[in-house]
């Protein structure tokens, strides 16, 4: 088994969703956030490859957003707030921000396979590598809100694992790890490479693999009820709106969980 960041991280969130995705190989259904992110990633890839100008990407976004993001966004209770229109307005300026396209393109959507110290393999796709002067930075496009606090510490592991792979395959470490947020084009997170945090990410990956192996040995796959349940007992936003298996989960009954053993 080759592990990706999503394969590693999702096991702690909901092992039943992990089981359906990676063992039963059920794709499930997408969601509006994922569809919007895929469309924006596609446009960024075309710009990085020289097939579109940033302005051309902006025009395509304007012309195609409502068609490409065909699923409805979640509705807020007692509100007519239109999230699809909201994200359209927030993301539209992103492609005109020239700072993201300055530098020499080293790679676009590069697939890397990394040998971890425990003998397992990790793989990922690096959205973009850019060289400025004598330093290389990696950029990862995100449609989510800007990371902060503990969430940022968790998310940056993905880029540090990519940095570990770059060193294995090319012999250098990227100097900058960058999260670029479609919703917040003027607010990227720029992380200066730190080997300590890279080693922590590698250790985390190996620990997650151990957790997955123990889970498979036991053959018990359940949601993390504590993490995925709101204070009022209802399922949280991820479980109700983002999980690919939200319509086929045996643990779901209405807006609540059926806490049963597999």
C-alpha positions in Angstrom: 0.0 0.0 0.0 1.3 3.5 -0.9 0.1 6.2 1.5 -1.0 9.7 0.5 -1.6 12.6 2.9 -5.4 12.2 2.7 -5.1 8.4 3.2 -3.0 9.0 6.4 -5.0 11.9 7.9 -8.5 10.6 7.2 -8.0 7.4 9.2 -8.1 9.5 12.4 -11.2 11.4 11.4 -13.5 8.6 10.4 -12.1 5.1 10.0 -15.4 3.9 8.5 -15.1 6.5 5.7 -11.5 5.5 5.3 -12.6 1.8 5.0 -15.1 2.6 2.3 -12.7 4.7 0.3 -9.5 2.8 0.6 -10.5 -0.8 1.3 -13.8 -1.2 -0.5 -12.6 1.4 -3.1 -16.0 3.2 -3.1 -15.6 6.7 -4.5 -18.8 8.0 -3.1 -20.1 11.4 -4.1 -18.3 14.7 -4.4 -19.3 18.0 -2.8 -19.5 21.6 -4.0 -16.3 22.6 -2.1 -14.3 19.8 -3.8 -15.7 20.6 -7.2 -14.8 24.3 -6.8 -11.3 23.4 -5.7 -10.8 21.0 -8.6 -11.8 23.7 -11.1 -9.5 26.3 -9.6 -6.6 23.8 -9.4 -7.2 23.1 -13.1 -7.0 26.7 -14.0 -3.8 27.2 -12.0 -2.2 24.2 -13.7 -3.0 25.6 -17.1 -1.4 28.9 -16.1 1.7 27.2 -14.7 2.1 25.2 -17.9 1.8 28.3 -20.1 -1.5 27.2 -21.7 -3.4 30.2 -20.1 -2.4 33.7 -19.0 -3.5 34.6 -15.5 -6.1 37.0 -17.1 -7.3 34.1 -19.3 -7.8 31.9 -16.2 -9.8 34.7 -14.6 -12.0 35.0 -17.7 -12.5 31.2 -17.7 -13.4 31.3 -14.0 -16.0 34.0 -14.6 -17.5 32.1 -17.6 -17.5 28.6 -16.2 -17.8 28.8 -12.3 -21.6 28.2 -12.1 -21.5 25.4 -14.6 -18.5 23.6 -13.2 -19.7 23.8 -9.6 -23.0 22.2 -10.3 -23.8 20.9 -6.8 -25.5 23.2 -4.3 -23.5 24.5 -1.3 -25.0 23.8 2.1 -27.7 26.2 3.3 -27.6 28.0 6.6 -30.7 27.6 8.8 -33.2 30.5 8.4 -31.0 32.2 5.8 -31.1 32.7 2.0 -27.3 33.3 1.9 -26.0 32.1 -1.5 -22.6 30.4 -0.8 -22.0 29.7 -4.5 -22.2 33.4 -5.3 -20.2 34.2 -2.2 -17.3 32.0 -3.3 -17.5 33.3 -6.9 -17.0 36.8 -5.6 -14.2 35.9 -3.2 -12.2 33.7 -5.6 -12.5 35.8 -8.8 -9.6 38.2 -7.9 -7.2 35.3 -7.3 -6.1 34.6 -10.8 -5.2 38.3 -11.4 -2.7 38.2 -8.6 0.6 38.1 -10.5 2.8 37.3 -7.4 1.8 33.7 -7.7 3.2 33.4 -11.2 6.6 35.1 -10.7 9.7 32.9 -11.1 10.9 29.9 -13.1 8.6 27.0 -13.2 10.4 23.9 -11.9 7.5 21.5 -12.0 3.7 21.4 -12.3 1.6 18.6 -10.6 4.8 16.5 -10.1 4.1 13.0 -8.8 6.6 12.0 -6.1 7.0 8.7 -4.3 8.9 8.8 -1.0 10.6 6.0 0.9 9.8 6.5 4.6 12.4 5.3 7.2 10.1 2.4 8.2 10.1 1.0 4.6 6.6 2.2 3.7 6.0 4.5 0.8 4.3 7.9 0.6 3.1 9.6 -2.5 1.8 13.0 -3.5 1.3 15.5 -6.2 3.1 18.9 -5.8 0.9 21.5 -7.3 3.7 23.9 -8.3 7.5 24.4 -7.8 8.8 27.8 -8.6 12.5 29.0 -8.6 13.4 32.5 -7.7 17.1 33.2 -7.7 18.8 30.3 -6.2 15.9 29.1 -4.0 12.9 26.9 -4.8 9.5 27.1 -3.2 6.5 24.8 -3.4 3.0 26.1 -3.7 -0.1 24.2 -2.7 -3.5 25.6 -3.8 -6.3 25.5 -1.3 -10.0 26.4 -1.5 -10.5 26.3 2.2 -10.3 29.2 4.6 -6.8 30.3 5.8 -5.2 27.8 8.2 -4.2 28.9 11.7 -3.1 27.5 15.1 -3.2 23.8 15.5 -4.9 23.3 12.1 -1.9 24.9 10.4 0.6 22.6 12.3 -1.4 19.6 11.0 -1.8 20.9 7.4 1.9 21.9 7.0 2.9 18.2 7.4 1.7 17.6 3.8 4.2 20.1 2.4 7.0 18.9 4.7 6.4 15.4 3.4 6.7 16.8 -0.1 9.9 18.5 0.9 11.2 15.2 2.2 10.4 13.6 -1.2 12.1 16.5 -3.1 15.3 15.9 -1.1 15.2 12.2 -1.8 14.7 12.6 -5.5 16.5 15.8 -6.3 19.0 16.4 -3.4 17.7 19.8 -2.2 15.2 21.1 0.2 12.7 23.8 -0.9 13.3 27.0 1.0 9.7 28.1 1.1 6.5 26.1 1.6 3.5 28.1 0.5 -0.3 27.6 1.0 -2.1 29.8 -1.5 -5.8 30.2 -0.7 -8.3 30.9 -3.5 -10.6 32.7 -1.2 -7.9 34.9 0.3 -5.6 35.8 -2.6 -3.7 38.4 -0.7 -3.2 36.2 2.4 -0.9 33.2 1.6 0.9 31.3 4.3 4.6 31.3 3.6 6.6 28.8 5.7 10.4 29.0 5.9 11.7 25.4 5.6 12.6 23.9 9.0 14.2 20.4 9.1 12.8 19.8 12.6 9.2 20.1 11.4 10.0 17.9 8.4 11.3 15.2 10.7 8.1 15.6 12.8 6.0 15.2 9.7 7.8 12.0 8.7 7.4 10.6 12.3 3.7 11.5 12.2 3.3 9.7 8.9 4.9 6.5 10.3 2.7 6.7 13.4 -0.4 7.0 11.3 0.6 4.0 9.3 0.9 2.0 12.6 -2.6 3.2 13.6 -4.0 2.1 10.2 -2.3 -1.3 10.5 -3.7 -1.8 14.0 -7.1 -0.8 12.8 -7.0 -3.3 9.9 -5.8 -6.1 12.2 -8.8 -5.4 14.5 -11.2 -5.1 11.5 -13.2 -2.4 13.4 -14.1 0.7 11.4 -16.2 3.4 13.0 -16.6 7.2 12.9 -14.7 9.2 15.5 -18.0 10.0 17.2 -16.5 12.6 19.6 -14.8 14.5 16.8 -17.7 14.4 14.4 -20.6 15.2 16.7 -21.8 18.8 17.6 -22.6 19.8 21.2 -26.3 19.3 20.5 -25.7 15.7 19.4 -26.1 16.4 15.6 -23.4 15.4 13.1 -20.8 18.1 12.3 -20.4 20.0 9.1 -17.9 17.7 7.6 -20.0 14.6 8.2 -23.2 16.1 6.9 -21.8 18.1 3.9 -18.3 17.0 2.9 -17.8 13.3 3.5 -18.0 11.3 0.2 -20.1 8.7 2.0 -22.6 11.0 3.7 -25.5 9.4 1.8 -24.5 5.8 2.2 -23.1 5.7 5.8 -24.6 3.0 7.9 -24.0 5.1 11.0 -26.2 7.9 9.9 -29.9 8.3 10.9 -31.3 11.6 10.0 -29.1 14.3 11.5 -27.7 12.0 14.1 -25.3 9.0 14.5 -26.4 5.5 15.3 -23.6 4.4 17.6 -23.3 0.8 16.8 -20.4 -1.7 16.6 -19.3 -3.1 13.3 
